[in-house]
Amino acid sequence: MTRNSQHNDTKKQKSDSFRHDLRTHLSAIVSLTDLIRKSSDPEKTASLIEALHFAAGNAMAIVEGGAEIFKQPQQDTIQLSCWLKEFESMAAILANANGAQFKLLISSGLEAAAPMAPAPGYLHRVLMLLLDNALKYAHSATITLTASLKSEAVMMLTLCDDGPGFGDEDPEFLFEPYHRGQGQRTTDGKGLGLWSARHILSVLGGTIEASRNPPHGACFHICLPIEETETGQATSAGQAAESEQSSHKPQADHQPEILIVDDNRTNLLILTEILKALGYQPVAAQSGEEALRLVEDISPALAILDIRMEDMDGWELIERLQQNAKFADLPVMAMSADDAPRTIAPFRAWLRRPINPETLYQLIQSCLEERQGAAR
């Protein structure tokens, strides 16, 4: 094989791997969205939204990272055990939806050491590939993820299932690109998941090996280097954000009403839960016409409008609102998955999805303080 053909093969593997990994994450998001649509239990819906937000954030990390999986990732600051529990919440929901079970076991030694998660975005990508693999080939199985310390500087993650396993095949063949295991050719897939997982881990200085899980099933053993931290000093990004949000929350006796308008029900649910967590009182509308009717009956302190709505987009809706003298000074923010245009007037701010709660809080407070100052 010539050097040029080898380069082309590697480039194709990277591209195919990127599409495979992204498809895995998007499938999880679609499944979570379907469950949200079917749920009528507010508590369950809130849990599903948390899982959806977690999955979507990591899918976004893949998109922003692109197909190149051989570069060093940016390190994050989130405690490993806390991050694993977030992953468990999402994985358990996805496993249950596929007739399987997911369990997380964290050793007392790892809990006590409180190490930081090494590159959470890449780690999530690897575990999603392994979870997807187990759900595809080990139907109705119990999937167990065990986290422990192999040494002070190395952690071990082991994901096992009690499915059919991979027969008498050499486990190393499972990590070959485009290789499909015995009995797996009737299941959709390209045979790239485990290859991708191994190469992602190699970037992190880690390894992954496969073994049988007697009497039947498969195990995947991940070893990753970790940075030592002082016990009890580490906190997760989620905990820090929650603490920060708690300190920001408006007093319970004064929760500003915020009108939110989006024709996508899932987006409305996500924004509603975020605003509630920040201490505001969201009032939701699923169309521009509904918002125009609703705004006459309430006195919102601020409005957040989705830009891309079918019947009436955000640009038309803000124009209609401002034609009413009653709402001429109402602060209005735009919300979109698109980058902000060169000029965002007449909007006061442009909120880009995925929504960062801290950024959202700062923008809302800035708009409200500006309005209060003008009223004095």
Order of alpha helices (4+ residues) and beta strands (2+ residues): alpha-alpha-alpha-beta-alpha-alpha-beta-beta-alpha-beta-beta-alpha-beta-alpha-beta-alpha-beta-alpha-beta-beta-alpha
